């Protein structure tokens, strides 16, 4: 059995799935060790159910699409850790039934949601088994994030995401991103914040040090900026592994024998 010690390092946990995989090595050059390819699922209005005839076969349609397929040769040659992420928009608690019935959801590593109403935000903070709460940077958060709900989400190990690539593209998104980030600082002292790019191509990615400096604009101090792309993201990955493997999750890694002898 081959012993491989995985290093998560600096993480960008939101890269759009249409990102050119041939350009992924640029992200590695920027100092990152781990990325997550994101599949976005928009909220669709429920169509009225048609009456089925007795002889008609039952069609089971999965609400969550399959993750983006990564060629095996690419995985072997790529030095980056590549995770699969799904981001789901929703407005009420009916999302829970769709997720419970989804087989494709189990094929993703990270589950993120975009709550579009206060009811949805309350449900995400208090009940949903998810990893990340994020928002659409093009739209201002349509509800007030309360201190109570923020604390509840943090206690459940949920992380709040701030994306920066949209701020590069247009001024309205930039205002919304800064407003949301400072709102998180006001109600929760920026606890459990992760900063991701949300990049569609490599020109929208920034280096590790640039992202840390960007944290000052987002209301983060130097330590919080570092945590947002390293410590917090690694904690998120550990939580994700625990959800997939069960509550009693333990990771065994190789220990250098020289260090043991020194001790």
Phi, psi and omega per residue, in radians:
X1 nan 2.269 -3.103
X2 -1.400 2.284 -3.123
X3 -1.686 1.989 -3.113
X4 -2.122 2.139 3.089
X5 -1.681 2.002 -3.083
X6 -1.531 2.308 3.104
X7 -1.964 2.045 -3.106
X8 -1.398 -0.667 3.059
X9 0.972 -2.438 3.102
X10 -1.413 2.376 -2.997
X11 -2.177 2.421 2.922
X12 -2.069 1.778 -2.965
X13 -1.656 0.412 3.031
X14 -2.623 1.620 2.982
X15 -2.071 2.230 -3.107
X16 -1.053 2.544 -3.046
X17 -1.178 -0.357 3.119
X18 -1.515 0.147 3.077
X19 -1.079 2.347 -3.138
X20 -1.176 1.981 -3.092
X21 -1.104 -0.416 3.107
X22 -1.224 -0.253 3.137
X23 -1.797 0.034 -3.074
X24 -1.087 -0.498 -3.116
X25 -1.097 -0.361 3.076
X26 -1.134 -0.618 3.129
X27 -1.142 -0.655 3.089
X28 -1.120 -0.708 3.126
X29 -1.138 -0.430 3.123
X30 -1.376 -0.071 3.047
X31 1.877 0.085 -3.102
X32 -1.618 2.633 -3.139
X33 -1.951 -0.407 -3.045
X34 -2.420 2.410 3.038
X35 -2.310 2.840 3.051
X36 -2.261 2.185 3.093
X37 -1.471 2.180 -2.995
X38 -1.746 2.334 2.977
X39 -1.937 2.097 -3.076
X40 -1.675 2.326 3.129
X41 -2.067 1.925 3.123
X42 -1.333 2.644 3.084
X43 -1.326 2.268 3.141
X44 -2.000 2.537 3.118
X45 -1.267 2.459 -3.110
X46 -1.217 2.211 3.066
X47 -1.449 2.532 3.101
X48 -1.092 2.351 -3.089
X49 -1.258 2.317 3.099
X50 -1.509 2.597 3.104
X51 -1.232 2.271 -3.124
X52 -1.626 2.484 3.044
X53 -1.441 2.797 -3.050
X54 -1.064 -0.701 -3.044
X55 -1.514 -0.121 -3.125
X56 -1.241 2.302 3.102
X57 -1.199 2.536 3.135
X58 -1.409 2.220 3.137
X59 -1.724 2.174 3.117
X60 -1.819 1.899 -3.121
X61 -1.825 2.156 -3.130
X62 -1.390 2.259 -3.124
X63 -1.161 -0.549 -3.101
X64 -1.748 2.186 3.118
X65 -1.258 2.896 3.096
X66 -1.189 2.608 3.090
X67 -1.176 2.841 3.138
X68 -1.114 2.404 -3.097
X69 -1.485 2.266 3.137
X70 -1.955 2.140 -3.138
X71 -1.006 2.472 -3.106
X72 -1.074 -0.681 3.133
X73 -1.079 -0.646 3.132
X74 -1.171 -0.739 3.127
X75 -1.035 -0.709 -3.101
X76 -1.188 -0.651 -3.056
X77 -1.549 -0.307 -3.088
X78 -1.455 2.311 3.134
X79 -1.460 -0.290 -3.132
X80 -1.348 2.556 2.916
X81 -1.388 2.187 -3.105
X82 -2.006 2.042 3.109
X83 -1.815 2.812 3.080
X84 -1.858 2.305 -3.114
X85 -2.251 2.524 3.025
X86 -2.166 2.386 3.103
X87 -2.078 2.127 -3.019
X88 -1.995 2.233 2.999
X89 -1.489 2.475 3.065
X90 -2.778 2.754 -3.080
X91 -2.072 -0.299 -3.130
X92 -2.668 -3.136 -3.029
X93 -1.255 -0.092 3.131
X94 -1.142 -0.266 3.111
X95 -1.072 -0.508 -3.067
X96 -1.066 -0.751 3.140
X97 -1.107 -0.726 -3.137
X98 -1.116 -0.695 -3.127
X99 -1.240 -0.662 3.130
X100 -1.154 -0.505 -3.124
X101 -1.575 -0.038 -3.066
X102 -1.564 2.202 3.035
X103 -1.487 -0.542 -3.102
X104 -1.202 -0.463 -3.108
X105 -1.050 -0.569 -3.112
X106 -1.204 -0.266 -3.113
X107 -1.501 -0.083 3.117
X108 -1.689 2.650 3.093
X109 -1.538 -0.816 -3.054
X110 -2.003 2.327 3.100
X111 -1.985 2.082 3.116
X112 -2.108 2.685 3.119
X113 -2.315 2.664 3.017
X114 -2.036 1.630 3.112
X115 -1.245 2.228 -3.048
X116 -1.742 -0.134 3.116
X117 -2.387 2.909 3.094
X118 -1.116 -0.680 3.102
X119 -1.040 -0.745 3.129
X120 -1.147 -0.702 3.125
X121 -1.120 -0.740 3.097
X122 -1.062 -0.739 -3.124
X123 -1.187 -0.658 3.125
X124 -1.164 -0.733 -3.119
X125 -1.226 -0.584 -2.987
X126 -1.827 -0.393 -2.969
X127 -2.313 -0.723 -3.022
X128 -1.136 2.448 3.092
X129 -1.548 1.492 -3.053
X130 -2.302 3.057 -3.137
X131 -1.937 -0.627 -2.983
X132 -2.369 2.423 2.924
X133 -1.916 2.167 -3.129
X134 -2.290 -3.076 3.138
X135 -2.623 2.851 3.118
X136 -1.412 2.007 -3.070
X137 -1.122 -0.355 -3.135
X138 -1.334 -0.242 -3.114
X139 -2.172 2.315 3.079
X140 -1.150 2.455 -3.138
X141 -0.950 2.097 -2.986
X142 -1.435 0.322 3.122
X143 -2.673 2.906 -3.138
X144 -1.568 2.239 3.084
X145 -1.465 1.978 -3.083
X146 -1.507 2.738 3.130
X147 -1.114 -0.656 -3.110
X148 -1.117 -0.836 -3.118
X149 -1.189 -0.669 3.119
X150 -1.069 -0.812 3.138
X151 -1.104 -0.682 3.129
X152 -1.079 -0.756 3.123
X153 -1.129 -0.732 3.135
X154 -1.095 -0.729 3.138
X155 -1.128 -0.481 3.116
X156 -1.548 0.065 3.092
X157 1.386 0.396 3.120
X158 -1.616 2.496 -3.094
X159 -1.943 2.588 3.112
X160 -1.820 2.280 -3.040
X161 -1.819 2.447 2.999
X162 -2.153 2.200 -3.137
X163 -1.831 2.541 -3.070
X164 -1.958 -0.324 -3.049
X165 -1.136 -0.590 3.122
X166 -1.135 -0.507 3.111
X167 -1.179 -0.449 3.094
X168 -1.307 -0.558 -3.017
X169 -1.386 -0.726 -3.119
X170 -2.646 2.719 -3.025
X171 -1.251 -0.591 -3.140
X172 -1.115 -0.779 3.092
X173 -1.090 -0.666 3.128
X174 -1.050 -0.760 3.113
X175 -1.109 -0.754 -3.116
X176 -1.150 -0.688 -3.138
X177 -1.151 -0.819 3.139
X178 -1.129 -0.695 3.125
X179 -1.096 -0.781 3.136
X180 -1.133 -0.771 -3.115
X181 -1.090 -0.751 3.120
X182 -1.236 -0.512 3.046
X183 -1.134 -0.721 3.091
X184 -1.117 -0.625 3.119
X185 -1.192 -0.671 -3.096
X186 -1.188 -0.695 -3.051
X187 -1.656 -0.394 -3.065
X188 -2.413 0.242 3.136
X189 0.941 0.559 3.075
X190 1.034 0.563 3.069
X191 -1.293 2.548 3.098
X192 0.963 0.710 3.066
X193 -1.651 2.366 2.959
X194 -2.120 2.518 3.114
X195 -1.955 2.172 -3.139
X196 -2.187 2.870 -3.131
X197 -1.472 -0.766 -2.987
X198 1.181 0.482 -2.989
X199 -1.276 2.446 3.043
X200 -1.653 -0.409 3.083
X201 -2.629 2.970 -2.990
X202 -1.183 -0.360 3.134
X203 -1.217 -0.305 -3.126
X204 -1.647 0.000 3.109
X205 -1.577 2.582 3.106
X206 -2.204 2.715 -3.123
X207 -1.220 2.884 -3.097
X208 -0.971 -0.829 -3.091
X209 -1.183 -0.603 3.093
X210 -1.144 -0.700 3.136
X211 -1.178 -0.663 3.104
X212 -1.110 -0.753 3.093
X213 -1.144 -0.589 3.108
X214 -1.095 -0.475 -3.133
X215 -1.006 -0.529 3.138
X216 -1.098 -0.637 3.097
X217 -1.203 -0.487 -3.097
X218 -1.580 0.172 3.100
X219 1.449 0.287 -3.132
X220 -1.800 2.504 3.001
X221 -1.457 3.132 -3.044
X222 -1.082 -0.703 3.126
X223 -1.163 -0.761 3.135
X224 -1.138 -0.633 3.110
X225 -1.115 -0.715 3.103
X226 -1.162 -0.755 3.125
X227 -1.082 -0.583 -3.052
X228 -1.157 -0.388 3.124
X229 -2.075 0.007 3.121
X230 -2.300 -1.247 -3.038
X231 -1.105 -0.882 -3.101
X232 -1.151 -0.676 3.124
X233 -1.168 -0.628 3.097
X234 -1.196 -0.649 3.056
X235 -1.134 -0.657 3.096
X236 -1.098 -0.763 3.134
X237 -1.116 -0.701 3.106
X238 -1.107 -0.709 3.085
X239 -1.117 -0.725 3.116
X240 -1.066 -0.736 3.115
X241 -1.133 -0.662 3.096
X242 -1.127 -0.664 3.123
X243 -1.163 -0.666 -3.096
X244 -1.346 -0.553 -3.055
X245 -1.744 -0.215 -3.082
X246 1.987 2.939 -3.059
X247 -1.135 -0.594 -3.108
X248 -1.646 1.358 -3.099
X249 -1.781 2.347 3.104
X250 -2.434 2.274 3.124
X251 -1.879 2.229 -3.137
X252 -1.842 2.168 -3.138
X253 -2.169 2.828 -3.087
X254 -1.257 2.374 3.108
X255 -1.941 2.305 3.129
X256 -1.153 2.159 -3.091
X257 -1.118 -0.551 3.137
X258 -1.090 -0.660 3.123
X259 -1.163 -0.641 3.110
X260 -1.128 -0.719 -3.139
X261 -1.143 -0.626 3.120
X262 -1.139 -0.628 3.136
X263 -1.284 nan nan
